[in-house]
């Protein structure tokens, strides 16, 4: 870059936001961000970043702290896909409404580019691997809110002439990821259970296919996502599509890494669970020169070592369930994890 940029990151204390902040500081950029710390950790924020603890619903603070920003990277959300079927109000509010608030501030402050973290849940039960030109067909309120956020960004960009990029990261994992939340982060949840010599709980029969993405393979893409003209107005899937495995195979790999022989305990599949959820990454290869360098096995080994070093933890049920009825998964209501 010819000059130092000012990058504002929503959700800077979260997993992806903190990694972006670290990358941007290493590149010499000015970095600031906010987080309400509901699912983030202040200790994740790297030294050198300006940190503001507030809720993104606060339009006036959004205006104040994004002033002079070149780019906003909007990663903040309550990232609960399946749970959103049972807490639709809280989760959609913390996706769509905060996006509207941050967009309003960005436009008023004449921020040049808005980068939005969407979700592969936008594709729902579409034929896998998902391509970006597939019409969104989400099956959860979380996915619906993400798609609504995308549409809001496009609508406002047409009028106010700012640049935007929509990133569809999928199944990213690595250090700093929360691993004691029973509602998200499959790799981390399973490792946390197995390090306690507990049989991992698996929804359904474990034959769901997924592509898990080491966060290290994402870091090299930020320059183009934040600054390149070739990504403007694009929806881009980001994650592996060539090292796809089932949940059962994931557990086999982790047993081998840990020297264990723990067998899964299968429980009733969650409502909204997609059987095959893998994105096609051809566009990322074309626009971002996306080329995963870290093997899944190596990344799993690093994740096991990190969680072991941090210490396995009991699972924490911090998210409110708004709808508790006969359809609510018993593993949540009975706190089985």
Rosetta blueprint (number, residue, H / E / L):
1 X L
2 X L
3 X L
4 X L
5 X L
6 X E
7 X E
8 X E
9 X E
10 X E
11 X L
12 X L
13 X L
14 X L
15 X H
16 X H
17 X H
18 X H
19 X H
20 X H
21 X H
22 X H
23 X H
24 X H
25 X H
26 X H
27 X L
28 X L
29 X L
30 X E
31 X E
32 X E
33 X E
34 X E
35 X E
36 X L
37 X L
38 X L
39 X L
40 X L
41 X L
42 X H
43 X H
44 X H
45 X L
46 X L
47 X L
48 X L
49 X L
50 X E
51 X E
52 X E
53 X E
54 X L
55 X L
56 X L
57 X L
58 X L
59 X H
60 X H
61 X H
62 X H
63 X H
64 X H
65 X H
66 X L
67 X L
68 X L
69 X L
70 X L
71 X E
72 X E
73 X E
74 X E
75 X L
76 X L
77 X L
78 X L
79 X L
80 X L
81 X L
82 X H
83 X H
84 X H
85 X H
86 X L
87 X L
88 X H
89 X H
90 X H
91 X H
92 X H
93 X H
94 X H
95 X H
96 X H
97 X H
98 X H
99 X H
100 X H
101 X H
102 X H
103 X H
104 X H
105 X H
106 X H
107 X H
108 X H
109 X L
110 X L
111 X L
112 X L
113 X E
114 X E
115 X E
116 X E
117 X E
118 X L
119 X L
120 X H
121 X H
122 X H
123 X H
124 X L
125 X L
126 X L
127 X L
128 X L
129 X L
130 X E
131 X L
132 X L
133 X L
134 X L
135 X L
136 X L
137 X L
138 X L
139 X L
140 X L
141 X H
142 X H
143 X H
144 X H
145 X H
146 X H
147 X H
148 X H
149 X H
150 X H
151 X H
152 X H
153 X H
154 X H
155 X H
156 X H
157 X H
158 X H
159 X H
160 X H
161 X L
162 X L
163 X E
164 X E
165 X E
166 X E
167 X E
168 X E
169 X E
170 X L
171 X L
172 X E
173 X E
174 X L
175 X L
176 X L
177 X L
178 X L
179 X L
180 X L
181 X L
182 X L
183 X L
184 X L
185 X L
186 X H
187 X H
188 X H
189 X H
190 X H
191 X H
192 X H
193 X H
194 X H
195 X H
196 X L
197 X L
198 X L
199 X L
200 X L
201 X E
202 X E
203 X E
204 X L
205 X L
206 X L
207 X L
208 X L
209 X E
210 X E
211 X L
212 X L
213 X E
214 X E
215 X L
216 X H
217 X H
218 X H
219 X H
220 X L
221 X L
222 X H
223 X H
224 X H
225 X H
226 X H
227 X H
228 X L
229 X H
230 X H
231 X H
232 X L
233 X L
234 X L
235 X E
236 X E
237 X E
238 X E
239 X L
240 X L
241 X L
242 X L
243 X L
244 X L
245 X E
246 X E
247 X H
248 X H
249 X H
250 X H
251 X H
252 X H
253 X H
254 X H
255 X H
256 X H
257 X H
258 X H
259 X L
260 X L
261 X L
262 X L
263 X L
264 X L
265 X E
266 X E
267 X E
268 X L
269 X L
270 X L
271 X L
272 X L
273 X L
274 X L
275 X L
276 X E
277 X E
278 X L
279 X E
280 X L
281 X L
282 X H
283 X H
284 X H
285 X H
286 X H
287 X H
288 X H
289 X L
290 X L
291 X L
292 X L
293 X L
294 X L
295 X L
296 X H
297 X H
298 X H
299 X H
300 X H
301 X H
302 X H
303 X H
304 X H
305 X H
306 X H
307 X H
308 X H
309 X H
310 X H
311 X L
312 X L
313 X L
314 X L
315 X L
316 X L
317 X L
318 X L
319 X L
320 X L
321 X L
322 X L
323 X L
324 X L
325 X L
326 X L
327 X L
328 X L
329 X L
330 X H
331 X H
332 X H
333 X H
334 X L
335 X L
336 X L
337 X L
